[in-house]
Amino acid sequence: MAKFNDSFAFSGTIGDLVGCNGPFGFYVRSRPRKSTKPPSVKQLAAREKMKTVMDFLSPLRELIHLGFASPYGQHNKTDAMNRAVSHVYHNALGGEYPHFEIDPSNVRLSQGTLKGLDVDGIGVDGDQLRLRWGPDADRKGAFNDDQVYLVAYNFTGRFAAIAAGYRIAGNMGLDVAPEPVGSRLLVYVCVGDQGDKRFSNSQFLGTIER
């Protein structure tokens, strides 16, 4: 429904016209119409690429909202997700339409200048995913109370488990009991400072079997 503002201007729609108030005053534009043309192969490919990226990253939103917001000094979830999507789209997406795939080693869940981990070992012990690293709290860019985030991601089941510990500990575990035996888990780790204001670039530690 249109609303008249004065003798000539209106806001809303009248037939195929849309009235708008812009920075330079009132103007009228044509009402957008849904195209009846079938999408081209290029358009279909672009849509499938974005779907592939979003399907991969969606279960990891919780960490992405922290890890990609902090380097820019603002915790905006939409902007953080957009940055992660852009990185994967340009660096980790391969294949040809309609079969696109993600290279997990080139995915980033966080980005920043904080020092990452010097990983000593990783493996599954019963229902626990165990990670060991050198604390390195005496080196530049590493602090005792840095938060270590360990991620086990079952891409097939679209489920991600996340645990947090302290850099100074040098080891931590993540309960993977909910994952069926035989599941293949993508393992990532990243580090944030106290308050999650700074992050390291995330590290892909490989694929393990539950």
GIZI-V114795 format. One record per pair of residues at least 12 apart in sequence whose ideal C-beta (glycine too) atoms are under 7 Angstrom apart, sorted by the first residue. I is the first residue (numbers start at 0). J is the second residue. Records with the same first field share a line. If there is no record, write none. Layout:
I: J / J
This chain:
1: 13 / 18
8: 25
12: 30
15: 29 / 30
16: 29 / 30
17: 30
40: 96
43: 96
44: 96
47: 96 / 97 / 99
48: 88 / 92 / 99
51: 92 / 99 / 101
52: 84 / 87 / 88 / 92
53: 84
55: 87 / 101 / 154
56: 83 / 84 / 87
58: 152 / 157 / 158 / 159
59: 108 / 152 / 159
60: 80
61: 161
62: 108 / 109 / 148 / 150 / 161
63: 79 / 80 / 83 / 108
64: 76 / 79
65: 191 / 195
66: 108 / 109 / 110 / 189 / 198 / 201
67: 79 / 82 / 83 / 109 / 110
69: 111 / 191 / 195 / 196 / 197 / 198
70: 110 / 111 / 198
83: 107
86: 107
87: 101 / 106
90: 105
91: 105 / 106
103: 185 / 203
104: 203
106: 203
107: 200 / 201
108: 150 / 187 / 189 / 201
109: 189 / 198 / 199 / 200 / 201
110: 198 / 200
111: 197 / 198 / 199 / 200
112: 197
113: 140 / 145 / 190 / 191 / 192 / 197 / 198 / 199
114: 135 / 138 / 140 / 141 / 199
115: 190 / 199 / 200 / 202
116: 132 / 147 / 188 / 190 / 202
117: 132 / 133 / 135
118: 130 / 132 / 204
119: 131 / 132 / 133
121: 186 / 204
123: 175 / 207 / 209
126: 174 / 175 / 176
127: 172 / 173 / 174
128: 151 / 172 / 173 / 175
129: 170 / 172
130: 149 / 170 / 171 / 188
131: 169 / 170
132: 169
133: 169
134: 166 / 167 / 169
136: 166 / 167
141: 166
142: 166 / 192
143: 165 / 166 / 167
144: 165 / 193
145: 165 / 166 / 190 / 191 / 192
146: 163 / 165 / 190 / 191 / 195
147: 163 / 164 / 165 / 166 / 171 / 188 / 190
148: 161 / 163 / 188 / 189 / 191
149: 162 / 171 / 173 / 188
150: 186 / 187 / 188
151: 173 / 175 / 184 / 186
152: 184 / 185 / 187
153: 178 / 182 / 184
154: 185
160: 173 / 175
166: 190
175: 209
178: 209
179: 209
180: 209
181: 208 / 209
182: 209
183: 206 / 208
184: 206 / 207 / 209
185: 206
186: 204 / 205 / 207
187: 201 / 202 / 203 / 204
188: 201 / 202 / 204
189: 201 / 202
